[in-house]
């Protein structure tokens, strides 16, 4: 019984160690879980809340519970806020985007010309001397809900609105 008991105890200790090892070793790896939400997470939550509010506003207007003047004013305020949030999200994504970092480094080394940057209106501005053929395309946004859409998208994934071909809406 002595040898058999030792083997069983050794196996039990091995199983417990195999189960606990990943938990103990991985505890310090991902500090993001213990930190508060990042700035981009807060902006994404604000964007989702704003889109929900815009849909509610549309619903209230269609149900006749809101005057057209009030609807127009509130809708334009929400659209302006959504545009500001989208620009901030793009700026934060570009700050950590490897391609954007490389483009800034290259531009700094060859003469200080930077790649096109979106203006507050959402339209890309071309710096002098930048070939529009090689410049990165400006981001596109849905005219209906303000969601960002891909270059080949024909419909908005957020609201289903038909997108105009070749335009930014």
Buried (B, 14 or more C-beta within 10 A) or exposed (E): EEEEEEEEEEEEEEEEEEEEEEEEEEEEEEEEEEEEEEEBEEBBEBBEEBBEBBEEBBEBBEEEEBEEEEBEEBBEEBBEBBBEBBBBBBBBEBEEEEEBEEBBEEBEEEEEEEBBBBEEEBEBEEEEEBEEEEBEEBBBBBBBBBBBBEEEEEEBEBBEBEBEEEEBB
